[in-house]
Amino acid sequence: MEYARLGTTGMQVSRICLGCMGFGDAANWVHKWVLTEEESRPVIRHALEIGVNFFDTAN
């Protein structure tokens, strides 16, 4: 995984960001296409395994 410095913080973040808007509970959200918690876990696990440390949690 390639990393880049985040602004002037000195923090190194992966150049790949995992957008997490699609993770959650479709029954309690506007979007019906979200993955359940069980379905989301393998995606997040894989991202961590390949070195992703940048997760977009804003909606």
C-alpha distance matrix in Angstrom:
0.0 3.8 6.5 10.2 13.4 15.3 18.7 20.7 19.6 17.4 14.9 11.2 9.7 6.6 7.6 8.2 11.2 13.2 16.8 19.1 22.5 22.9 23.0 26.5 30.0 31.5 35.0 34.5 32.6 33.4 30.9 31.9 28.7 26.5 25.2 27.0 25.5 25.6 23.9 21.1 20.2 18.5 16.3 15.3 14.9 12.6 10.3 10.5 10.1 6.7 5.7 7.3 9.8 11.5 14.4 17.3 20.4 23.0 25.4
3.8 0.0 3.8 7.0 10.5 12.8 15.8 17.9 17.4 15.1 13.2 9.4 8.4 5.9 5.8 8.1 11.3 14.1 17.4 20.1 23.3 24.2 24.6 28.1 31.7 33.0 36.6 35.8 33.6 34.2 31.9 33.3 30.1 28.1 27.2 29.1 27.8 28.3 26.5 23.5 22.9 21.5 19.0 17.8 18.0 15.8 13.1 13.3 13.5 10.3 8.5 9.1 10.7 11.6 14.9 17.3 20.7 22.9 25.4
6.5 3.8 0.0 3.8 6.9 9.2 12.4 14.3 13.6 11.4 9.5 5.7 5.2 4.3 5.3 8.4 10.7 13.9 16.9 19.4 22.5 24.0 24.3 27.5 31.2 32.7 36.1 35.0 32.8 33.5 31.5 33.2 30.3 28.1 27.4 29.2 27.6 28.5 27.1 23.8 23.1 22.3 19.8 18.0 18.5 17.0 13.8 13.5 14.6 11.9 9.1 9.0 9.2 9.8 13.5 15.7 19.1 21.1 23.9
10.2 7.0 3.8 0.0 3.8 6.3 8.9 11.0 11.0 9.3 8.1 5.3 5.5 6.4 6.3 9.9 11.6 15.2 17.6 20.3 23.0 25.0 25.5 28.6 32.3 33.7 37.0 35.6 33.2 33.7 32.0 34.1 31.4 29.3 29.0 30.9 29.4 30.7 29.3 25.8 25.5 25.1 22.3 20.3 21.3 20.1 16.7 16.5 18.0 15.5 12.6 11.7 11.1 10.6 14.2 15.8 19.2 20.6 23.5
13.4 10.5 6.9 3.8 0.0 3.8 6.0 7.4 7.4 5.8 5.5 4.6 6.3 8.9 9.5 12.8 13.6 17.1 19.1 21.5 24.0 26.4 26.8 29.5 33.2 34.9 38.0 36.2 33.9 34.4 33.2 35.4 33.1 30.8 30.6 32.3 30.6 32.2 31.1 27.5 27.1 27.2 24.5 22.1 23.2 22.5 19.0 18.3 20.2 18.2 14.9 13.8 12.2 11.6 15.1 16.4 19.4 20.6 23.8
15.3 12.8 9.2 6.3 3.8 0.0 3.8 6.3 5.9 6.4 5.5 6.1 6.4 9.5 10.0 12.7 12.5 15.8 17.2 19.4 21.6 24.3 24.7 27.2 30.9 32.5 35.4 33.4 31.1 31.6 30.6 33.1 31.1 28.7 28.9 30.5 28.9 30.9 29.9 26.1 26.1 26.6 23.8 21.3 22.9 22.6 18.9 18.4 20.9 19.2 15.8 14.0 11.8 10.3 13.2 13.9 16.6 17.4 20.7
18.7 15.8 12.4 8.9 6.0 3.8 0.0 3.8 5.6 7.2 8.1 9.4 10.2 13.1 13.0 15.8 15.5 18.8 19.7 22.0 23.8 26.8 27.4 29.8 33.3 34.7 37.6 35.4 32.9 33.2 32.4 35.2 33.4 31.1 31.7 33.4 31.9 34.1 33.1 29.3 29.5 30.1 27.2 24.8 26.5 26.2 22.5 22.1 24.7 22.9 19.6 17.7 15.5 13.7 16.2 16.3 18.8 19.0 22.2
20.7 17.9 14.3 11.0 7.4 6.3 3.8 0.0 3.8 5.6 8.1 10.4 12.3 15.5 16.0 18.9 18.7 21.9 22.9 24.9 26.8 29.9 30.2 32.4 35.9 37.6 40.3 37.9 35.6 36.1 35.5 38.3 36.6 34.2 34.6 36.0 34.3 36.5 35.7 31.9 31.8 32.5 29.9 27.2 28.6 28.6 25.0 24.1 26.5 25.0 21.5 20.0 17.5 16.2 18.9 19.3 21.4 21.7 25.0
19.6 17.4 13.6 11.0 7.4 5.9 5.6 3.8 0.0 3.8 5.3 8.6 10.6 14.3 15.6 18.2 17.6 20.4 21.6 23.2 25.3 28.3 28.2 30.2 33.7 35.7 38.3 36.0 33.9 34.8 34.3 36.9 35.2 32.5 32.7 33.7 31.7 33.9 33.5 29.7 29.2 30.2 27.8 24.8 26.1 26.4 22.9 21.6 24.2 23.1 19.4 18.0 15.1 14.3 16.9 17.7 19.5 20.2 23.8
17.4 15.1 11.4 9.3 5.8 6.4 7.2 5.6 3.8 0.0 3.8 6.4 9.5 13.0 14.6 17.5 17.6 20.6 22.4 24.1 26.7 29.3 29.1 31.4 35.0 37.1 39.8 37.7 35.7 36.7 35.8 38.2 36.2 33.5 33.3 34.4 32.3 34.1 33.6 29.9 29.1 29.6 27.4 24.5 25.3 25.4 22.0 20.5 22.6 21.4 17.7 16.9 14.3 14.3 17.5 18.9 21.1 22.3 25.9
14.9 13.2 9.5 8.1 5.5 5.5 8.1 8.1 5.3 3.8 0.0 3.8 6.4 10.0 12.3 14.7 14.5 17.2 19.2 20.7 23.5 26.0 25.6 27.9 31.5 33.7 36.5 34.5 32.6 33.7 32.7 35.0 32.9 30.1 29.7 30.7 28.6 30.3 29.8 26.1 25.3 25.9 23.7 20.7 21.6 21.8 18.4 16.8 19.2 18.1 14.4 13.4 10.6 10.8 14.0 15.8 18.0 19.6 23.2
11.2 9.4 5.7 5.3 4.6 6.1 9.4 10.4 8.6 6.4 3.8 0.0 3.8 6.8 9.2 11.8 12.4 15.3 17.8 19.7 22.7 24.8 24.6 27.3 31.0 33.0 36.0 34.4 32.4 33.4 32.1 34.1 31.7 29.0 28.4 29.7 27.6 29.0 28.2 24.6 23.8 23.9 21.6 18.9 19.5 19.2 15.9 14.6 16.5 15.0 11.3 10.7 8.7 9.3 13.0 15.2 17.9 19.9 23.3
9.7 8.4 5.2 5.5 6.3 6.4 10.2 12.3 10.6 9.5 6.4 3.8 0.0 3.8 6.4 8.3 8.6 11.6 14.1 16.2 19.2 21.2 21.1 24.0 27.7 29.5 32.7 31.2 29.1 30.0 28.5 30.4 27.9 25.4 24.9 26.3 24.5 26.0 24.9 21.3 20.8 20.9 18.3 15.8 16.9 16.4 12.9 12.2 14.5 12.8 9.4 7.8 6.0 5.8 9.6 11.8 14.8 16.8 20.0
6.6 5.9 4.3 6.4 8.9 9.5 13.1 15.5 14.3 13.0 10.0 6.8 3.8 0.0 3.8 5.2 6.7 9.7 12.8 15.2 18.4 19.8 20.0 23.2 26.9 28.5 31.8 30.7 28.6 29.4 27.4 29.0 26.2 23.9 23.2 25.0 23.4 24.5 23.0 19.7 19.3 18.7 16.0 14.0 15.0 13.9 10.3 10.4 12.2 9.9 7.1 5.4 5.7 5.8 9.3 11.8 15.1 17.4 20.1
7.6 5.8 5.3 6.3 9.5 10.0 13.0 16.0 15.6 14.6 12.3 9.2 6.4 3.8 0.0 3.8 6.4 10.0 12.6 15.7 18.4 19.8 20.7 24.1 27.8 28.8 32.4 31.4 28.9 29.2 27.1 28.8 25.9 24.0 23.7 25.9 24.9 26.0 24.1 20.9 21.1 20.3 17.1 15.8 17.2 15.5 12.0 13.1 14.7 11.8 9.9 8.0 9.0 7.9 10.8 12.3 16.0 17.7 20.0
8.2 8.1 8.4 9.9 12.8 12.7 15.8 18.9 18.2 17.5 14.7 11.8 8.3 5.2 3.8 0.0 3.8 6.7 9.6 12.7 15.5 16.5 17.4 21.0 24.5 25.5 29.1 28.4 25.9 26.3 23.9 25.4 22.4 20.5 20.1 22.5 21.7 22.7 20.5 17.4 17.9 17.0 13.7 12.8 14.5 12.6 9.2 11.1 12.9 10.1 9.1 6.4 8.4 7.0 8.8 10.4 14.0 15.9 17.9
11.2 11.3 10.7 11.6 13.6 12.5 15.5 18.7 17.6 17.6 14.5 12.4 8.6 6.7 6.4 3.8 0.0 3.8 6.3 9.3 12.1 13.5 14.4 17.8 21.4 22.5 25.9 25.0 22.5 23.0 20.9 22.6 19.9 17.7 17.6 19.9 19.1 20.6 18.7 15.3 16.1 15.9 12.5 11.2 13.7 12.7 9.0 10.9 13.5 11.7 10.4 6.8 7.5 4.9 5.5 6.6 10.2 12.2 14.3
13.2 14.1 13.9 15.2 17.1 15.8 18.8 21.9 20.4 20.6 17.2 15.3 11.6 9.7 10.0 6.7 3.8 0.0 3.8 6.2 9.3 10.2 10.8 14.3 17.9 19.0 22.5 21.8 19.5 20.3 18.0 19.4 16.6 14.2 13.9 16.1 15.4 16.9 14.9 11.5 12.7 12.8 9.2 8.1 11.2 10.6 7.4 9.8 12.7 11.6 11.1 7.5 8.5 6.5 4.9 6.1 8.7 11.3 12.8
16.8 17.4 16.9 17.6 19.1 17.2 19.7 22.9 21.6 22.4 19.2 17.8 14.1 12.8 12.6 9.6 6.3 3.8 0.0 3.8 5.9 7.5 8.9 12.2 15.6 16.4 19.9 19.0 16.3 16.8 14.7 16.5 14.0 11.8 12.4 14.8 14.7 16.8 14.8 11.5 13.6 14.3 10.8 10.1 13.7 13.5 10.8 13.1 16.1 15.4 14.8 11.2 11.5 8.8 6.0 4.7 6.6 8.4 9.2
19.1 20.1 19.4 20.3 21.5 19.4 22.0 24.9 23.2 24.1 20.7 19.7 16.2 15.2 15.7 12.7 9.3 6.2 3.8 0.0 3.8 5.3 5.5 8.6 12.2 13.4 16.7 15.7 13.5 14.6 12.8 14.4 12.3 9.4 9.7 11.7 11.4 13.9 12.4 9.0 11.3 12.9 10.0 8.9 12.7 13.5 11.4 13.3 16.5 16.5 16.1 12.6 12.5 10.4 6.8 5.8 5.4 7.8 8.3
22.5 23.3 22.5 23.0 24.0 21.6 23.8 26.8 25.3 26.7 23.5 22.7 19.2 18.4 18.4 15.5 12.1 9.3 5.9 3.8 0.0 3.8 5.5 7.7 10.7 11.2 14.4 13.3 10.5 11.1 9.4 11.6 10.1 7.6 9.4 11.6 12.2 15.1 13.5 10.8 13.8 15.5 12.8 12.4 16.2 16.9 15.0 17.0 20.1 20.1 19.8 16.3 16.1 13.6 10.0 7.8 6.4 7.0 5.8
22.9 24.2 24.0 25.0 26.4 24.3 26.8 29.9 28.3 29.3 26.0 24.8 21.2 19.8 19.8 16.5 13.5 10.2 7.5 5.3 3.8 0.0 3.8 6.6 9.2 9.2 12.8 12.7 10.2 10.9 8.2 9.3 7.0 4.4 6.0 8.9 10.3 12.7 10.5 8.5 12.0 13.5 10.9 11.5 15.2 15.7 14.6 17.0 19.6 19.8 20.2 17.0 17.5 15.5 12.1 10.7 9.7 10.8 9.3
23.0 24.6 24.3 25.5 26.8 24.7 27.4 30.2 28.2 29.1 25.6 24.6 21.1 20.0 20.7 17.4 14.4 10.8 8.9 5.5 5.5 3.8 0.0 3.8 7.2 8.7 12.0 11.7 10.2 12.2 10.1 10.6 8.9 5.2 4.9 6.3 6.8 9.7 8.3 6.0 9.2 11.5 9.7 9.7 13.1 14.5 13.8 15.6 18.3 19.2 19.4 16.5 16.7 15.3 11.7 11.2 9.5 11.4 10.7
26.5 28.1 27.5 28.6 29.5 27.2 29.8 32.4 30.2 31.4 27.9 27.3 24.0 23.2 24.1 21.0 17.8 14.3 12.2 8.6 7.7 6.6 3.8 0.0 3.8 6.4 9.0 8.4 7.8 10.7 9.5 9.8 9.5 5.9 5.9 5.4 6.1 9.5 9.4 8.0 10.7 13.7 12.7 12.5 15.5 17.5 17.0 18.3 21.1 22.4 22.5 19.7 19.5 18.2 14.5 13.7 11.1 12.6 11.5
30.0 31.7 31.2 32.3 33.2 30.9 33.3 35.9 33.7 35.0 31.5 31.0 27.7 26.9 27.8 24.5 21.4 17.9 15.6 12.2 10.7 9.2 7.2 3.8 0.0 3.8 5.4 5.6 6.3 9.6 9.0 8.3 9.2 6.6 7.0 5.6 7.4 10.4 10.6 10.4 13.2 16.0 15.6 15.8 18.5 20.5 20.4 21.8 24.3 25.7 26.1 23.3 23.2 21.9 18.2 17.2 14.5 15.5 13.8
31.5 33.0 32.7 33.7 34.9 32.5 34.7 37.6 35.7 37.1 33.7 33.0 29.5 28.5 28.8 25.5 22.5 19.0 16.4 13.4 11.2 9.2 8.7 6.4 3.8 0.0 3.8 5.4 5.2 7.3 6.2 4.7 6.6 5.5 7.4 7.3 10.3 12.7 12.0 12.3 15.6 17.8 17.0 17.8 20.8 22.2 22.1 24.0 26.4 27.4 28.0 25.1 25.3 23.7 20.0 18.6 16.2 16.6 14.1
35.0 36.6 36.1 37.0 38.0 35.4 37.6 40.3 38.3 39.8 36.5 36.0 32.7 31.8 32.4 29.1 25.9 22.5 19.9 16.7 14.4 12.8 12.0 9.0 5.4 3.8 0.0 3.8 5.8 8.2 8.6 7.2 10.0 9.3 10.8 9.7 12.3 14.6 14.6 15.3 18.2 20.7 20.3 20.9 23.7 25.4 25.4 27.1 29.5 30.8 31.3 28.5 28.4 26.9 23.1 21.6 18.9 19.1 16.5
34.5 35.8 35.0 35.6 36.2 33.4 35.4 37.9 36.0 37.7 34.5 34.4 31.2 30.7 31.4 28.4 25.0 21.8 19.0 15.7 13.3 12.7 11.7 8.4 5.6 5.4 3.8 0.0 3.8 7.1 8.7 8.9 11.6 10.3 12.0 11.0 12.8 15.7 16.1 15.9 18.6 21.5 20.9 20.8 23.8 25.8 25.3 26.6 29.4 30.7 30.7 27.7 27.2 25.5 21.7 19.9 16.8 16.7 14.3
32.6 33.6 32.8 33.2 33.9 31.1 32.9 35.6 33.9 35.7 32.6 32.4 29.1 28.6 28.9 25.9 22.5 19.5 16.3 13.5 10.5 10.2 10.2 7.8 6.3 5.2 5.8 3.8 0.0 3.8 5.5 7.1 9.5 8.5 11.2 11.4 13.4 16.5 16.1 15.4 18.5 21.1 19.8 19.9 23.2 24.7 23.9 25.6 28.5 29.3 29.3 26.0 25.6 23.5 19.7 17.5 14.7 14.0 11.2
33.4 34.2 33.5 33.7 34.4 31.6 33.2 36.1 34.8 36.7 33.7 33.4 30.0 29.4 29.2 26.3 23.0 20.3 16.8 14.6 11.1 10.9 12.2 10.7 9.6 7.3 8.2 7.1 3.8 0.0 3.8 6.5 9.2 9.4 12.9 14.0 16.3 19.3 18.2 17.5 21.0 23.2 21.4 21.8 25.3 26.4 25.3 27.4 30.2 30.6 30.7 27.3 27.0 24.5 20.8 18.2 15.9 14.5 11.1
30.9 31.9 31.5 32.0 33.2 30.6 32.4 35.5 34.3 35.8 32.7 32.1 28.5 27.4 27.1 23.9 20.9 18.0 14.7 12.8 9.4 8.2 10.1 9.5 9.0 6.2 8.6 8.7 5.5 3.8 0.0 3.8 5.5 6.4 10.1 12.0 14.8 17.3 15.6 15.1 18.8 20.5 18.6 19.5 22.9 23.7 22.8 25.2 27.8 28.0 28.4 25.1 25.3 22.9 19.4 17.0 15.2 14.4 11.1
31.9 33.3 33.2 34.1 35.4 33.1 35.2 38.3 36.9 38.2 35.0 34.1 30.4 29.0 28.8 25.4 22.6 19.4 16.5 14.4 11.6 9.3 10.6 9.8 8.3 4.7 7.2 8.9 7.1 6.5 3.8 0.0 3.8 5.8 8.8 10.5 13.8 15.7 14.0 14.4 18.1 19.6 18.2 19.6 22.8 23.5 23.2 25.7 27.9 28.4 29.2 26.2 26.7 24.8 21.2 19.3 17.6 17.4 14.4
28.7 30.1 30.3 31.4 33.1 31.1 33.4 36.6 35.2 36.2 32.9 31.7 27.9 26.2 25.9 22.4 19.9 16.6 14.0 12.3 10.1 7.0 8.9 9.5 9.2 6.6 10.0 11.6 9.5 9.2 5.5 3.8 0.0 3.8 6.6 9.4 12.8 14.2 11.8 12.1 15.9 16.8 15.1 17.0 20.0 20.3 20.1 22.9 24.9 25.1 26.2 23.3 24.3 22.4 19.0 17.5 16.4 16.7 14.1
26.5 28.1 28.1 29.3 30.8 28.7 31.1 34.2 32.5 33.5 30.1 29.0 25.4 23.9 24.0 20.5 17.7 14.2 11.8 9.4 7.6 4.4 5.2 5.9 6.6 5.5 9.3 10.3 8.5 9.4 6.4 5.8 3.8 0.0 3.8 6.5 9.4 11.4 9.3 9.0 12.7 14.2 12.6 13.9 17.1 17.8 17.5 19.9 22.2 22.7 23.5 20.6 21.3 19.7 16.2 14.9 13.5 14.4 12.2
25.2 27.2 27.4 29.0 30.6 28.9 31.7 34.6 32.7 33.3 29.7 28.4 24.9 23.2 23.7 20.1 17.6 13.9 12.4 9.7 9.4 6.0 4.9 5.9 7.0 7.4 10.8 12.0 11.2 12.9 10.1 8.8 6.6 3.8 0.0 3.8 6.6 7.9 5.5 5.7 9.4 10.9 9.9 11.5 14.2 15.2 15.5 17.7 19.6 20.6 21.7 19.3 20.2 19.2 15.9 15.6 14.3 16.0 14.7
27.0 29.1 29.2 30.9 32.3 30.5 33.4 36.0 33.7 34.4 30.7 29.7 26.3 25.0 25.9 22.5 19.9 16.1 14.8 11.7 11.6 8.9 6.3 5.4 5.6 7.3 9.7 11.0 11.4 14.0 12.0 10.5 9.4 6.5 3.8 0.0 3.8 5.4 5.1 6.0 8.7 11.0 11.2 12.2 14.4 16.1 16.8 18.4 20.3 21.9 22.9 20.7 21.2 20.7 17.3 17.3 15.4 17.4 16.3
25.5 27.8 27.6 29.4 30.6 28.9 31.9 34.3 31.7 32.3 28.6 27.6 24.5 23.4 24.9 21.7 19.1 15.4 14.7 11.4 12.2 10.3 6.8 6.1 7.4 10.3 12.3 12.8 13.4 16.3 14.8 13.8 12.8 9.4 6.6 3.8 0.0 3.8 5.5 5.0 6.3 9.5 10.3 10.2 12.0 14.5 15.2 16.1 18.1 20.2 20.9 18.9 19.1 19.0 15.8 16.5 14.5 17.1 16.8
25.6 28.3 28.5 30.7 32.2 30.9 34.1 36.5 33.9 34.1 30.3 29.0 26.0 24.5 26.0 22.7 20.6 16.9 16.8 13.9 15.1 12.7 9.7 9.5 10.4 12.7 14.6 15.7 16.5 19.3 17.3 15.7 14.2 11.4 7.9 5.4 3.8 0.0 3.8 5.5 5.6 7.8 9.8 10.6 11.4 13.6 15.3 16.1 17.4 19.7 21.0 19.6 20.3 20.8 18.0 19.1 17.6 20.4 20.1
23.9 26.5 27.1 29.3 31.1 29.9 33.1 35.7 33.5 33.6 29.8 28.2 24.9 23.0 24.1 20.5 18.7 14.9 14.8 12.4 13.5 10.5 8.3 9.4 10.6 12.0 14.6 16.1 16.1 18.2 15.6 14.0 11.8 9.3 5.5 5.1 5.5 3.8 0.0 3.8 5.7 6.6 7.6 9.5 10.9 12.2 13.7 15.5 16.6 18.3 19.9 18.3 19.6 19.7 16.9 17.8 16.9 19.5 19.0
21.1 23.5 23.8 25.8 27.5 26.1 29.3 31.9 29.7 29.9 26.1 24.6 21.3 19.7 20.9 17.4 15.3 11.5 11.5 9.0 10.8 8.5 6.0 8.0 10.4 12.3 15.3 15.9 15.4 17.5 15.1 14.4 12.1 9.0 5.7 6.0 5.0 5.5 3.8 0.0 3.8 5.7 5.4 6.3 8.6 10.2 10.9 12.5 14.4 15.9 17.0 15.0 16.0 16.0 13.1 14.2 13.4 16.3 16.2
20.2 22.9 23.1 25.5 27.1 26.1 29.5 31.8 29.2 29.1 25.3 23.8 20.8 19.3 21.1 17.9 16.1 12.7 13.6 11.3 13.8 12.0 9.2 10.7 13.2 15.6 18.2 18.6 18.5 21.0 18.8 18.1 15.9 12.7 9.4 8.7 6.3 5.6 5.7 3.8 0.0 3.9 5.5 5.2 5.9 8.5 9.9 10.6 12.1 14.4 15.5 14.2 15.1 15.9 13.6 15.5 14.9 18.2 18.8
18.5 21.5 22.3 25.1 27.2 26.6 30.1 32.5 30.2 29.6 25.9 23.9 20.9 18.7 20.3 17.0 15.9 12.8 14.3 12.9 15.5 13.5 11.5 13.7 16.0 17.8 20.7 21.5 21.1 23.2 20.5 19.6 16.8 14.2 10.9 11.0 9.5 7.8 6.6 5.7 3.9 0.0 3.8 5.5 5.0 6.0 8.5 9.8 10.3 12.3 14.3 13.5 15.3 16.4 14.7 16.9 17.0 20.4 20.9
16.3 19.0 19.8 22.3 24.5 23.8 27.2 29.9 27.8 27.4 23.7 21.6 18.3 16.0 17.1 13.7 12.5 9.2 10.8 10.0 12.8 10.9 9.7 12.7 15.6 17.0 20.3 20.9 19.8 21.4 18.6 18.2 15.1 12.6 9.9 11.2 10.3 9.8 7.6 5.4 5.5 3.8 0.0 3.8 5.5 5.3 6.3 8.8 10.0 11.0 12.7 11.2 13.2 13.7 11.9 13.8 14.4 17.6 18.2
15.3 17.8 18.0 20.3 22.1 21.3 24.8 27.2 24.8 24.5 20.7 18.9 15.8 14.0 15.8 12.8 11.2 8.1 10.1 8.9 12.4 11.5 9.7 12.5 15.8 17.8 20.9 20.8 19.9 21.8 19.5 19.6 17.0 13.9 11.5 12.2 10.2 10.6 9.5 6.3 5.2 5.5 3.8 0.0 3.8 5.4 5.1 6.3 8.6 10.1 10.8 9.0 10.2 11.1 9.3 11.9 12.3 15.9 17.1
14.9 18.0 18.5 21.3 23.2 22.9 26.5 28.6 26.1 25.3 21.6 19.5 16.9 15.0 17.2 14.5 13.7 11.2 13.7 12.7 16.2 15.2 13.1 15.5 18.5 20.8 23.7 23.8 23.2 25.3 22.9 22.8 20.0 17.1 14.2 14.4 12.0 11.4 10.9 8.6 5.9 5.0 5.5 3.8 0.0 3.8 5.5 5.2 6.1 8.8 10.0 9.7 11.2 13.1 12.2 15.2 15.7 19.4 20.9
12.6 15.8 17.0 20.1 22.5 22.6 26.2 28.6 26.4 25.4 21.8 19.2 16.4 13.9 15.5 12.6 12.7 10.6 13.5 13.5 16.9 15.7 14.5 17.5 20.5 22.2 25.4 25.8 24.7 26.4 23.7 23.5 20.3 17.8 15.2 16.1 14.5 13.6 12.2 10.2 8.5 6.0 5.3 5.4 3.8 0.0 3.8 5.4 5.0 6.3 8.7 8.7 11.4 13.1 12.8 15.7 17.0 20.5 21.8
10.3 13.1 13.8 16.7 19.0 18.9 22.5 25.0 22.9 22.0 18.4 15.9 12.9 10.3 12.0 9.2 9.0 7.4 10.8 11.4 15.0 14.6 13.8 17.0 20.4 22.1 25.4 25.3 23.9 25.3 22.8 23.2 20.1 17.5 15.5 16.8 15.2 15.3 13.7 10.9 9.9 8.5 6.3 5.1 5.5 3.8 0.0 3.8 5.5 5.4 6.4 5.2 8.0 9.4 9.4 12.5 14.3 17.7 19.3
10.5 13.3 13.5 16.5 18.3 18.4 22.1 24.1 21.6 20.5 16.8 14.6 12.2 10.4 13.1 11.1 10.9 9.8 13.1 13.3 17.0 17.0 15.6 18.3 21.8 24.0 27.1 26.6 25.6 27.4 25.2 25.7 22.9 19.9 17.7 18.4 16.1 16.1 15.5 12.5 10.6 9.8 8.8 6.3 5.2 5.4 3.8 0.0 3.8 5.5 5.1 5.1 6.7 9.5 10.0 13.7 15.1 18.7 20.9
10.1 13.5 14.6 18.0 20.2 20.9 24.7 26.5 24.2 22.6 19.2 16.5 14.5 12.2 14.7 12.9 13.5 12.7 16.1 16.5 20.1 19.6 18.3 21.1 24.3 26.4 29.5 29.4 28.5 30.2 27.8 27.9 24.9 22.2 19.6 20.3 18.1 17.4 16.6 14.4 12.1 10.3 10.0 8.6 6.1 5.0 5.5 3.8 0.0 3.8 5.5 7.5 9.8 12.7 13.6 17.2 18.8 22.3 24.3
6.7 10.3 11.9 15.5 18.2 19.2 22.9 25.0 23.1 21.4 18.1 15.0 12.8 9.9 11.8 10.1 11.7 11.6 15.4 16.5 20.1 19.8 19.2 22.4 25.7 27.4 30.8 30.7 29.3 30.6 28.0 28.4 25.1 22.7 20.6 21.9 20.2 19.7 18.3 15.9 14.4 12.3 11.0 10.1 8.8 6.3 5.4 5.5 3.8 0.0 3.8 6.0 9.3 11.8 13.3 16.6 18.9 22.2 24.1
5.7 8.5 9.1 12.6 14.9 15.8 19.6 21.5 19.4 17.7 14.4 11.3 9.4 7.1 9.9 9.1 10.4 11.1 14.8 16.1 19.8 20.2 19.4 22.5 26.1 28.0 31.3 30.7 29.3 30.7 28.4 29.2 26.2 23.5 21.7 22.9 20.9 21.0 19.9 17.0 15.5 14.3 12.7 10.8 10.0 8.7 6.4 5.1 5.5 3.8 0.0 3.8 6.2 9.2 11.5 15.0 17.4 20.6 23.1
7.3 9.1 9.0 11.7 13.8 14.0 17.7 20.0 18.0 16.9 13.4 10.7 7.8 5.4 8.0 6.4 6.8 7.5 11.2 12.6 16.3 17.0 16.5 19.7 23.3 25.1 28.5 27.7 26.0 27.3 25.1 26.2 23.3 20.6 19.3 20.7 18.9 19.6 18.3 15.0 14.2 13.5 11.2 9.0 9.7 8.7 5.2 5.1 7.5 6.0 3.8 0.0 3.8 5.8 7.8 11.2 13.8 16.9 19.3
9.8 10.7 9.2 11.1 12.2 11.8 15.5 17.5 15.1 14.3 10.6 8.7 6.0 5.7 9.0 8.4 7.5 8.5 11.5 12.5 16.1 17.5 16.7 19.5 23.2 25.3 28.4 27.2 25.6 27.0 25.3 26.7 24.3 21.3 20.2 21.2 19.1 20.3 19.6 16.0 15.1 15.3 13.2 10.2 11.2 11.4 8.0 6.7 9.8 9.3 6.2 3.8 0.0 3.8 6.4 10.0 12.2 15.3 18.3
11.5 11.6 9.8 10.6 11.6 10.3 13.7 16.2 14.3 14.3 10.8 9.3 5.8 5.8 7.9 7.0 4.9 6.5 8.8 10.4 13.6 15.5 15.3 18.2 21.9 23.7 26.9 25.5 23.5 24.5 22.9 24.8 22.4 19.7 19.2 20.7 19.0 20.8 19.7 16.0 15.9 16.4 13.7 11.1 13.1 13.1 9.4 9.5 12.7 11.8 9.2 5.8 3.8 0.0 3.8 6.7 9.5 12.2 15.1
14.4 14.9 13.5 14.2 15.1 13.2 16.2 18.9 16.9 17.5 14.0 13.0 9.6 9.3 10.8 8.8 5.5 4.9 6.0 6.8 10.0 12.1 11.7 14.5 18.2 20.0 23.1 21.7 19.7 20.8 19.4 21.2 19.0 16.2 15.9 17.3 15.8 18.0 16.9 13.1 13.6 14.7 11.9 9.3 12.2 12.8 9.4 10.0 13.6 13.3 11.5 7.8 6.4 3.8 0.0 3.8 6.1 9.2 11.9
17.3 17.3 15.7 15.8 16.4 13.9 16.3 19.3 17.7 18.9 15.8 15.2 11.8 11.8 12.3 10.4 6.6 6.1 4.7 5.8 7.8 10.7 11.2 13.7 17.2 18.6 21.6 19.9 17.5 18.2 17.0 19.3 17.5 14.9 15.6 17.3 16.5 19.1 17.8 14.2 15.5 16.9 13.8 11.9 15.2 15.7 12.5 13.7 17.2 16.6 15.0 11.2 10.0 6.7 3.8 0.0 3.8 5.8 8.4
20.4 20.7 19.1 19.2 19.4 16.6 18.8 21.4 19.5 21.1 18.0 17.9 14.8 15.1 16.0 14.0 10.2 8.7 6.6 5.4 6.4 9.7 9.5 11.1 14.5 16.2 18.9 16.8 14.7 15.9 15.2 17.6 16.4 13.5 14.3 15.4 14.5 17.6 16.9 13.4 14.9 17.0 14.4 12.3 15.7 17.0 14.3 15.1 18.8 18.9 17.4 13.8 12.2 9.5 6.1 3.8 0.0 3.8 6.5
23.0 22.9 21.1 20.6 20.6 17.4 19.0 21.7 20.2 22.3 19.6 19.9 16.8 17.4 17.7 15.9 12.2 11.3 8.4 7.8 7.0 10.8 11.4 12.6 15.5 16.6 19.1 16.7 14.0 14.5 14.4 17.4 16.7 14.4 16.0 17.4 17.1 20.4 19.5 16.3 18.2 20.4 17.6 15.9 19.4 20.5 17.7 18.7 22.3 22.2 20.6 16.9 15.3 12.2 9.2 5.8 3.8 0.0 3.8
25.4 25.4 23.9 23.5 23.8 20.7 22.2 25.0 23.8 25.9 23.2 23.3 20.0 20.1 20.0 17.9 14.3 12.8 9.2 8.3 5.8 9.3 10.7 11.5 13.8 14.1 16.5 14.3 11.2 11.1 11.1 14.4 14.1 12.2 14.7 16.3 16.8 20.1 19.0 16.2 18.8 20.9 18.2 17.1 20.9 21.8 19.3 20.9 24.3 24.1 23.1 19.3 18.3 15.1 11.9 8.4 6.5 3.8 0.0
